[in-house]
Amino acid sequence: MLIIKMVPERNGAYDNQRSAAGFAELPDGWAAVPDEMEEDVAAMLPWIVPAFDGGTVTGVQPGEAPPPEPEPEPPPDAYEFTLGLMGVDGDD
Protein backbone atom coordinates (compact mmCIF):
# COMPACT_ATOMS: atom_id res chain seq x y z
CA MET A 1 0.00 0.00 0.00
CA LEU A 2 1.25 3.45 -0.95
CA ILE A 3 0.15 6.60 0.86
CA ILE A 4 1.08 10.21 0.17
CA LYS A 5 0.90 13.29 2.32
CA MET A 6 -1.88 15.57 1.12
CA VAL A 7 0.15 18.76 1.59
CA PRO A 8 3.43 19.15 -0.29
CA GLU A 9 6.71 19.93 1.42
CA ARG A 10 8.18 23.43 1.12
CA ASN A 11 10.01 22.43 -2.07
CA GLY A 12 6.82 21.07 -3.68
CA ALA A 13 7.64 17.39 -3.21
CA TYR A 14 5.01 15.01 -1.82
CA ASP A 15 6.15 12.81 1.05
CA ASN A 16 5.15 9.17 0.67
CA GLN A 17 5.28 5.88 2.52
CA ARG A 18 4.88 2.32 1.33
CA SER A 19 3.98 -0.73 3.40
CA ALA A 20 3.55 -4.28 2.15
CA ALA A 21 1.35 -4.98 5.17
CA GLY A 22 -0.80 -1.89 4.64
CA PHE A 23 -1.81 0.56 7.35
CA ALA A 24 -4.33 -0.09 10.13
CA GLU A 25 -5.56 3.46 9.59
CA LEU A 26 -4.32 6.40 7.58
CA PRO A 27 -2.37 9.03 9.49
CA ASP A 28 -4.05 12.45 9.56
CA GLY A 29 -3.27 14.43 6.42
CA TRP A 30 -2.38 11.39 4.30
CA ALA A 31 -4.24 9.75 1.41
CA ALA A 32 -4.22 6.18 0.11
CA VAL A 33 -3.25 5.48 -3.48
CA PRO A 34 -5.59 2.86 -5.01
CA ASP A 35 -3.82 -0.37 -5.99
CA GLU A 36 -4.50 0.17 -9.70
CA MET A 37 -2.76 3.60 -9.58
CA GLU A 38 0.13 2.67 -7.31
CA GLU A 39 2.73 1.84 -9.98
CA ASP A 40 2.03 5.01 -12.01
CA VAL A 41 2.04 7.28 -8.95
CA ALA A 42 5.23 5.72 -7.55
CA ALA A 43 7.01 6.34 -10.87
CA MET A 44 6.23 10.09 -10.68
CA LEU A 45 6.98 10.71 -7.00
CA PRO A 46 7.86 12.99 -5.36
CA TRP A 47 7.05 15.63 -8.01
CA ILE A 48 3.33 15.17 -8.65
CA VAL A 49 0.10 17.13 -8.95
CA PRO A 50 -2.42 14.92 -7.14
CA ALA A 51 -6.21 15.04 -6.88
CA PHE A 52 -7.92 13.82 -3.72
CA ASP A 53 -11.37 12.74 -2.66
CA GLY A 54 -11.26 12.53 1.12
CA GLY A 55 -8.46 10.16 2.05
CA THR A 56 -8.04 8.69 -1.44
CA VAL A 57 -5.92 9.77 -4.39
CA THR A 58 -8.23 10.00 -7.40
CA GLY A 59 -5.78 11.23 -10.01
CA VAL A 60 -2.22 12.35 -10.50
CA GLN A 61 -0.27 14.31 -13.08
CA PRO A 62 3.51 14.63 -13.31
CA GLY A 63 4.89 17.67 -11.57
CA GLU A 64 8.14 19.56 -11.98
CA ALA A 65 11.13 19.55 -9.69
CA PRO A 66 12.16 23.02 -8.56
CA PRO A 67 15.36 24.46 -10.00
CA PRO A 68 18.43 23.72 -7.90
CA GLU A 69 19.39 26.35 -5.38
CA PRO A 70 22.51 28.33 -6.25
CA GLU A 71 25.75 27.32 -4.59
CA PRO A 72 26.64 29.56 -1.64
CA GLU A 73 29.57 31.94 -2.02
CA PRO A 74 32.74 30.34 -0.68
CA PRO A 75 34.12 31.96 2.45
CA PRO A 76 37.08 34.28 1.92
CA ASP A 77 40.53 32.78 2.16
CA ALA A 78 42.93 34.08 4.82
CA TYR A 79 44.38 36.75 2.52
CA GLU A 80 40.96 38.13 1.52
CA PHE A 81 39.81 37.98 5.14
CA THR A 82 42.83 39.96 6.34
CA LEU A 83 42.35 42.58 3.62
CA GLY A 84 38.69 42.87 4.63
CA LEU A 85 39.68 43.48 8.27
CA MET A 86 42.08 46.18 7.11
CA GLY A 87 39.38 47.78 4.97
CA VAL A 88 41.40 47.23 1.80
CA ASP A 89 39.89 46.02 -1.45
CA GLY A 90 41.91 43.10 -2.85
CA ASP A 91 41.61 44.52 -6.38
CA ASP A 92 43.73 47.54 -5.54
C-alpha positions in Angstrom: 0.0 0.0 0.0 1.3 3.5 -0.9 0.2 6.6 0.9 1.1 10.2 0.2 0.9 13.3 2.3 -1.9 15.6 1.1 0.1 18.8 1.6 3.4 19.2 -0.3 6.7 19.9 1.4 8.2 23.4 1.1 10.0 22.4 -2.1 6.8 21.1 -3.7 7.6 17.4 -3.2 5.0 15.0 -1.8 6.2 12.8 1.1 5.2 9.2 0.7 5.3 5.9 2.5 4.9 2.3 1.3 4.0 -0.7 3.4 3.5 -4.3 2.1 1.3 -5.0 5.2 -0.8 -1.9 4.6 -1.8 0.6 7.3 -4.3 -0.1 10.1 -5.6 3.5 9.6 -4.3 6.4 7.6 -2.4 9.0 9.5 -4.0 12.5 9.6 -3.3 14.4 6.4 -2.4 11.4 4.3 -4.2 9.7 1.4 -4.2 6.2 0.1 -3.3 5.5 -3.5 -5.6 2.9 -5.0 -3.8 -0.4 -6.0 -4.5 0.2 -9.7 -2.8 3.6 -9.6 0.1 2.7 -7.3 2.7 1.8 -10.0 2.0 5.0 -12.0 2.0 7.3 -8.9 5.2 5.7 -7.6 7.0 6.3 -10.9 6.2 10.1 -10.7 7.0 10.7 -7.0 7.9 13.0 -5.4 7.1 15.6 -8.0 3.3 15.2 -8.7 0.1 17.1 -8.9 -2.4 14.9 -7.1 -6.2 15.0 -6.9 -7.9 13.8 -3.7 -11.4 12.7 -2.7 -11.3 12.5 1.1 -8.5 10.2 2.1 -8.0 8.7 -1.4 -5.9 9.8 -4.4 -8.2 10.0 -7.4 -5.8 11.2 -10.0 -2.2 12.3 -10.5 -0.3 14.3 -13.1 3.5 14.6 -13.3 4.9 17.7 -11.6 8.1 19.6 -12.0 11.1 19.5 -9.7 12.2 23.0 -8.6 15.4 24.5 -10.0 18.4 23.7 -7.9 19.4 26.3 -5.4 22.5 28.3 -6.2 25.7 27.3 -4.6 26.6 29.6 -1.6 29.6 31.9 -2.0 32.7 30.3 -0.7 34.1 32.0 2.4 37.1 34.3 1.9 40.5 32.8 2.2 42.9 34.1 4.8 44.4 36.8 2.5 41.0 38.1 1.5 39.8 38.0 5.1 42.8 40.0 6.3 42.3 42.6 3.6 38.7 42.9 4.6 39.7 43.5 8.3 42.1 46.2 7.1 39.4 47.8 5.0 41.4 47.2 1.8 39.9 46.0 -1.4 41.9 43.1 -2.8 41.6 44.5 -6.4 43.7 47.5 -5.5 
